[in-house]
Amino acid sequence: MDNQLQHKTVFITGAGGVLGSTYIRRMLSAGATVVASDLPGHRADALLEAHGENNQFHFFELDVADEDGVISLFQQFKEHNLKPDVFLNNAAITGEMLVGEGGTIPDFANTSVDDWQRTLNTNLTGAFLIARQMDRDIVGQYPCKLINVASMYALNGPHHQIYEGLPFSSFSAYSATKAGIHGLTLWLAGYWAKRNATVNTIAPGAVFNGHSEVFQERVSELIMAGRMAKPDEIADVMLFLCSAQSDYMTGQMVNVDGGFSGW
Ligand SMILES: NC(=O)c1ccc[n+]([C@@H]2O[C@H](COP(=O)([O-])OP(=O)(O)OC[C@H]3O[C@@H](n4cnc5c(N)ncnc54)[C@H](O)[C@@H]3O)[C@@H](O)[C@H]2O)c1
């Protein structure tokens, strides 16, 4: 829809990943101002190369797990006269990210407290820190929306066998944080309702990002649509959740998973 996000300013964390970069391209085309962020020294270059000339695009470095960094970023919004009214808790430690960094995903018995905690710090505490700063600085000042990003592995368990023999897999902290982030949605939706702020969760399914044929075949059998998602198919629903068309929705989880959770 043309200009679906005109007059909206969207703030997004973990913006340089496969979905974040798709959301940004689509949001800018829909007329939004986009305030993007990602880890220091991480993935900014590609975003700046693609959108750096666009005066509706802004980029800040942010580790969402850094409490002081989150507080200071909201201060910078004021200094730059940026007034985000849609906030996307999109940053996450994902299996693809761990393997892409040259790491491995330890099996459950060998998962250290540090491994577990690192995922919690980003995927869940990071979302809390953004929401808390919204509460302090923005909620009640003007209408706003928070969109938390979960996963098809939030409220449904993985079929572990589809990862057998492959270099990546699902991991326990990921599922725990993705279920937890919807708990945050439910808690905040009622808490902010009278202050003109909505809170929803989007739960994307399996998004194709160069996965092997074997994985594509195995996962596709579990999906009613019979295939993985294209990033733009998740973005279609994300744009709707950012737009005025979803103003009457709050406290919901929207599954965009080709029917994975619908059997
Ligand atoms: N791609 C999928 O199949 C899929 C499916 C379901 C849910 N999701 C969710 O969608 C969101 C985006 O996924 P994606 O596929 O683009 O992942 P991705 O791994 O491509 O990108 C994740 C981004 O988060 C950033 N990040 C990691 N730790 C961070 C931190 N501490 N502070 C700030 N940024 C940090 C990374 O730098 C990266 O740019 C995630 O929340 C993910 O869990 C993705």
The ligand as a Tripos MOL2 file, in Angstrom:
@<TRIPOS>MOLECULE
LIG
   44    48     1     0     0
SMALL
NO_CHARGES

@<TRIPOS>ATOM
      1 N1         14.7330  -15.3910    9.9630 N.am      1 LIG1
      2 C1         13.8520  -16.2240   10.5120 C.2       1 LIG1
      3 O1         13.5990  -17.3310    9.9970 O.2       1 LIG1
      4 C2         13.1280  -15.8270   11.7560 C.ar      1 LIG1
      5 C3         12.0720  -16.6350   12.1830 C.ar      1 LIG1
      6 C4         11.4010  -16.2960   13.3350 C.ar      1 LIG1
      7 C5         11.7680  -15.1830   14.0530 C.ar      1 LIG1
      8 N2         12.8000  -14.4160   13.6170 N.ar      1 LIG1
      9 C6         13.1400  -13.2540   14.4420 C.3       1 LIG1
     10 O2         13.1540  -12.0900   13.6320 O.3       1 LIG1
     11 C7         14.1410  -11.1800   14.1360 C.3       1 LIG1
     12 C8         15.1170  -10.8340   13.0230 C.3       1 LIG1
     13 O3         15.6750  -12.0480   12.5630 O.3       1 LIG1
     14 P1         16.6990  -12.1510   11.3710 P.3       1 LIG1
     15 O4         16.3780  -13.3930   10.6360 O.co2     1 LIG1
     16 O5         16.7670  -10.8570   10.6340 O.co2     1 LIG1
     17 O6         18.0180  -12.4210   12.2070 O.3       1 LIG1
     18 P2         19.5350  -12.0530   11.8820 P.3       1 LIG1
     19 O7         20.3640  -13.0030   12.6790 O.co2     1 LIG1
     20 O8         19.7360  -11.9680   10.4120 O.co2     1 LIG1
     21 O9         19.6170  -10.5870   12.5010 O.3       1 LIG1
     22 C9         19.5860  -10.3690   13.8790 C.3       1 LIG1
     23 C10        20.1910   -9.0000   14.1090 C.3       1 LIG1
     24 O10        20.2200   -8.7480   15.5270 O.3       1 LIG1
     25 C11        21.4430   -8.1150   15.8080 C.3       1 LIG1
     26 N3         21.8160   -8.2820   17.2100 N.ar      1 LIG1
     27 C12        22.2230   -9.4170   17.8430 C.ar      1 LIG1
     28 N4         22.5200   -9.1420   19.1260 N.ar      1 LIG1
     29 C13        22.2600   -7.8260   19.3210 C.ar      1 LIG1
     30 C14        22.3550   -6.9400   20.4250 C.ar      1 LIG1
     31 N5         22.8050   -7.3480   21.6300 N.pl3     1 LIG1
     32 N6         22.0070   -5.6330   20.2490 N.ar      1 LIG1
     33 C15        21.5670   -5.1930   19.0430 C.ar      1 LIG1
     34 N7         21.4610   -5.9710   17.9570 N.ar      1 LIG1
     35 C16        21.8060   -7.2810   18.0950 C.ar      1 LIG1
     36 C17        22.4670   -8.7450   14.8630 C.3       1 LIG1
     37 O11        23.6120   -7.9210   14.7080 O.3       1 LIG1
     38 C18        21.6410   -8.8880   13.6000 C.3       1 LIG1
     39 O12        21.7680   -7.7660   12.7480 O.3       1 LIG1
     40 C19        14.7840  -11.8690   15.3200 C.3       1 LIG1
     41 O13        14.1410  -11.4570   16.5000 O.3       1 LIG1
     42 C20        14.5190  -13.3320   15.0550 C.3       1 LIG1
     43 O14        14.5230  -14.0960   16.2300 O.3       1 LIG1
     44 C21        13.4860  -14.7120   12.4900 C.ar      1 LIG1
@<TRIPOS>BOND
     1     1     2 1
     2     2     3 2
     3     2     4 1
     4     4     5 ar
     5     4    44 ar
     6     5     6 ar
     7     6     7 ar
     8     7     8 ar
     9     8     9 1
    10     8    44 ar
    11     9    10 1
    12     9    42 1
    13    10    11 1
    14    11    12 1
    15    11    40 1
    16    12    13 1
    17    13    14 1
    18    14    15 2
    19    14    16 1
    20    14    17 1
    21    17    18 1
    22    18    19 2
    23    18    20 1
    24    18    21 1
    25    21    22 1
    26    22    23 1
    27    23    24 1
    28    23    38 1
    29    24    25 1
    30    25    26 1
    31    25    36 1
    32    26    27 ar
    33    26    35 ar
    34    27    28 ar
    35    28    29 ar
    36    29    30 ar
    37    29    35 ar
    38    30    31 1
    39    30    32 ar
    40    32    33 ar
    41    33    34 ar
    42    34    35 ar
    43    36    37 1
    44    36    38 1
    45    38    39 1
    46    40    41 1
    47    40    42 1
    48    42    43 1
@<TRIPOS>SUBSTRUCTURE
     1 LIG1         1 GROUP 0 **** ****
